[in-house]
Amino acid sequence: MNKPTDTKDAPDSVRPHFNFDNSYARTFEGFFAREQAAPASAPKLLQLNHALAEELGLDPSALDSEAGLAIFSGNAIPDGAEPLAQAYAGHQFGGFASQLGDGRALLLGEVIDTQQRRRDIQLKGSGRTPFSRGGDGKAALGPVLREYLIGEGMHALGIPTTRALAAVTTGEDVYREIALPGAVLTRVAASHIRVGTFQFFAGHGGVDKVRALADYAMARHYPDTASADNPYLAFFTAVADAQASLVARWMTVGFIHGVMNTDNMTISGETIDYGPCAFMDTYAPDTVFSSIDRQGRYAYANQSVILSWNLTRFAETLVPLVDPDQDRAIELLTDAIHKIQPLYENYWLAGMRSKLGLTTEDPNDLDLVNDLHWVMKDGHADFTLVFRRLSQAVRGENDAVQQLFDQSGAFDVWARRWRKRLEQEGGPAETRAQAMDRVNPIYIPRNHKVEEALSAAVDHADMKPFSKLLKVLSHPFDEVAGNEAYAEPKPDPSYKTFCGT
């Protein structure tokens, strides 16, 4: 097998320049494996994220070249890169695996972006690593494009997420149940440090290594915690806050991650690893999209519970750092854990108030929100469109939202309470409606539209549906004439997604 080439062989005018500063590689030798990507025989660039490239301080025109394609496909190593596969552990569906790691991904390095933020650049689907556990380390085109679409859709919705810089095909097939086009995703993240990373360091490195990882993650993501009276407790609280906010945002848009394992929970508070994920159409709190989640562990309604469960596993790794007295450390962390659900509920309720056009707080708001969810469930109403069309009701057009329910009687009863609540606040109706439209999307990655785009790309090498959907999702709050099909649901109770990258 040929080794990747170095981009210094390319002409300087087209050679991509990355501002690499690889602090993880400098700091944690022994907790990653230096590795090379598997070369691609006939790579082709399918998608390049020009806006993200500029944000990273990269030249899109240099990336949109043969030299850029060579990097994105794994055929070349950019100047300053130190490709490595990170080690981590994790609880997967509740069962602990002491060693997982990047089995199909390579961290090329870290760049300092235009806002002086440190960002990881990673190839996903680039071939086997020492952590592949029997897999081929490759990715199929469908899952790569799914992650690109969903990640960019989440970003446009204002939800913290990893993002895609590029998607390429390799010119080779990968074999799952059938032969599929191979592909590589270039993923950008605030970092790839996970709860599972801490679990691996705790199991394989001891207290000193966990402390080093914590110090590194604090400096990188939560620098203010270093000056706290108890820095490691403050660090845990900061991570819990970021994750509580994140999951609350998922819930307000009907997003279901699908595999909330501890190795899929970032310390930075970004959404990561879009495998069997999807957005809910008809509101049903027990909705599960993952084909492997047969018990509903990661159902929509369970995501907040798993939030606390995963963070408890994180807390266990920090016990020796929080206090030399183990009992005291457990007491402090347990107290912090008990605050996670109230914290999540505050974020969630604040988000729901905004979706309902409320700008003040009332003790009865929780009941008002919960009752709407029950009405949606009983009426088999579309989650996204109910909230979006409430702004039309504010404008005096009630039919649009009423039509979403099997029978609108229960909704009408609820709506009278809601209008009385709005009257408490006063203010111009149009101003309120416009504010609601800024937080309630009209376009989400509808499952059937996502599948249409992926099918066209995979089965017919037609990227037009993907490009159109990506364009629509980049402006989720702006209703555009001609895009009605992207707003309409097509619920399929049997719809399932699969881990595939």
PEGI-V581813 format. One record per run of one state. SS is the DSSP state (H for helix, E for strand, - for the rest). FROM is the first residue (numbers start at 1). LEN is the number of residues. Records with the same first field share a line. If there is no record, write none. Layout:
SS=FROM-LEN, FROM-LEN
//
This chain:
-=1-4, 10-10, 21-2, 28-4, 35-9, 49-1, 56-4, 64-2, 74-2, 78-6, 87-3, 93-2, 98-7, 113-5, 125-1, 127-11, 157-4, 162-1, 176-3, 190-4, 205-1, 222-1, 228-3, 254-1, 257-5, 265-1, 267-4, 272-6, 280-2, 283-7, 291-9, 323-3, 356-9, 380-2, 395-4, 403-6, 426-3, 438-9, 461-3, 474-10, 487-10, 498-4
E=5-2, 20-1, 32-3, 44-5, 76-2, 84-3, 90-3, 95-3, 105-8, 118-7, 126-1, 138-3, 161-1, 163-13, 179-11, 194-1, 255-2, 266-1, 271-1, 278-2, 282-1, 290-1, 382-1, 497-1
H=7-3, 23-5, 50-6, 60-4, 66-8, 141-16, 195-10, 206-16, 223-5, 231-23, 262-3, 300-23, 326-30, 365-15, 383-12, 399-4, 409-17, 429-9, 447-14, 464-10, 484-3
//
